[in-house]
Amino acid sequence: MIQLETAVVIRPLEKEDVRALACLEQEIFTVPWTEQMFADLLSHDYNLYLVAETEGKIIGCAGLTMLGEEGDIDKVMVDEHFRGHGIAVLLLQNLMNRAGSRGITSFTLEVRESNHPAIRLYERFGFRSEGVRPKFYEKPTEDALIMWLRP
């Protein structure tokens, strides 16, 4: 774990962040999103994506797709060297607050059933498991828990 020397800034995703996010994605996920996939997020006003940055380095991202009054959280990731500093909490708090100001009242997400740290994080925010998507994930194949936070 890296010790943080400066503050972490949470801000909206910008075009200049796409390459760094795609690189971070490749380090974290076995089926990573591409640069183009991140770039495409910027062209739709129903996407809300934030990045965590420190000392000019992108160290995390969280985002959702707005569907009526629901926010489908598509992505929460933090550079493994910066985990344990509350960055995922900051990202989720900011994401949900900003989405709430746009009329989002309920949130949903999928998470690998074996990702216990992420499940605990979401439960801290009040999310509850309401179902399973069989074989949702690849490499390795694994079920996803469907979690909801409702008013």
GIMO-V564545 format. One record per residue. N is the residue number from 1. PHI is phi in degrees with one decimal (999 if undefined). NEAR is the number of other C-alpha atoms within 8 Angstrom. D_LAST is the distance of its C-alpha to the last C-alpha in whole Angstrom. Layout:
N_PHI_NEAR_D_LAST / N_PHI_NEAR_D_LAST
//
This chain:
1_999_7_36 / 2_-91.0_5_37 / 3_-79.5_5_37 / 4_-77.9_6_35 / 5_-93.6_4_37 / 6_-128.5_6_35 / 7_-66.4_6_32 / 8_-95.6_8_29 / 9_-104.4_7_28 / 10_-105.3_11_25 / 11_-146.8_8_26 / 12_-63.8_8_25 / 13_-61.5_9_27 / 14_-123.7_7_31 / 15_-55.2_7_33 / 16_-67.8_5_36 / 17_-88.2_9_33 / 18_-58.6_11_33 / 19_-62.7_8_36 / 20_-62.8_8_35 / 21_-66.0_13_32 / 22_-63.2_13_34 / 23_-66.0_8_36 / 24_-62.1_10_33 / 25_-57.6_11_31 / 26_-65.5_11_35 / 27_-73.8_6_35 / 28_-98.7_10_32 / 29_-109.1_7_31 / 30_-80.2_7_34 / 31_-125.8_7_33 / 32_-78.4_9_32 / 33_-72.5_9_31 / 34_-93.9_7_34 / 35_-56.3_10_35 / 36_-62.0_6_34 / 37_-63.7_8_31 / 38_-67.6_12_30 / 39_-61.7_10_32 / 40_-62.0_8_30 / 41_-60.1_9_27 / 42_-72.8_11_28 / 43_-93.8_6_29 / 44_-125.0_7_26 / 45_-74.9_6_24 / 46_-87.8_7_21 / 47_-100.0_11_21 / 48_-129.5_12_20 / 49_-127.5_12_22 / 50_-122.0_13_23 / 51_-121.2_14_26 / 52_-106.1_14_27 / 53_-134.8_13_31 / 54_-142.1_11_33 / 55_50.6_5_37 / 56_77.9_5_37 / 57_-110.6_6_35 / 58_-76.8_11_32 / 59_-119.9_12_31 / 60_-174.9_15_27 / 61_-158.3_14_25 / 62_-147.5_16_21 / 63_-159.0_13_20 / 64_-147.1_13_18 / 65_-110.8_11_18 / 66_-91.3_13_16 / 67_-127.5_8_16 / 68_65.3_6_15 / 69_-97.9_9_11 / 70_-108.5_11_11 / 71_-114.4_15_13 / 72_-94.9_11_15 / 73_-73.1_13_16 / 74_-88.9_10_20 / 75_-152.2_8_22 / 76_-141.8_12_22 / 77_-147.2_10_25 / 78_-136.7_11_27 / 79_-49.5_10_31 / 80_-58.3_7_32 / 81_-73.8_6_34 / 82_-112.5_13_32 / 83_-72.9_11_29 / 84_90.4_6_29 / 85_-110.2_5_28 / 86_80.8_7_24 / 87_-68.6_13_25 / 88_-61.9_12_22 / 89_-62.5_8_20 / 90_-59.9_9_21 / 91_-61.3_16_20 / 92_-64.6_10_17 / 93_-58.8_8_16 / 94_-63.5_9_18 / 95_-60.6_14_16 / 96_-69.0_8_13 / 97_-64.4_8_14 / 98_-65.9_8_16 / 99_-66.3_12_14 / 100_-60.4_9_11 / 101_-70.2_7_15 / 102_-101.7_6_15 / 103_96.7_7_12 / 104_-77.8_13_10 / 105_-115.1_10_6 / 106_-128.0_11_6 / 107_-130.8_12_9 / 108_-136.7_12_12 / 109_-163.4_10_15 / 110_-114.2_10_19 / 111_-144.6_11_21 / 112_-55.3_10_24 / 113_-64.5_10_24 / 114_-91.8_4_27 / 115_-87.1_8_25 / 116_-61.7_7_24 / 117_-60.4_6_24 / 118_-67.7_8_21 / 119_-59.9_10_19 / 120_-61.8_8_19 / 121_-60.2_9_18 / 122_-64.1_10_15 / 123_-63.7_9_15 / 124_-60.0_7_15 / 125_-84.1_6_12 / 126_102.9_7_10 / 127_-67.8_11_11 / 128_-131.9_9_12 / 129_-72.1_8_15 / 130_-126.2_8_15 / 131_170.4_7_18 / 132_-133.9_8_21 / 133_-104.7_9_23 / 134_-62.5_7_27 / 135_52.0_9_29 / 136_-69.9_9_26 / 137_-99.3_10_28 / 138_-116.7_9_32 / 139_51.8_6_34 / 140_-91.0_5_34 / 141_-66.3_8_32 / 142_-159.1_11_29 / 143_-73.6_12_26 / 144_-112.5_14_23 / 145_-81.6_13_20 / 146_-97.2_13_17 / 147_-113.5_13_14 / 148_-130.2_12_10 / 149_-125.0_10_7 / 150_-120.1_7_4 / 151_-66.6_4_0
//
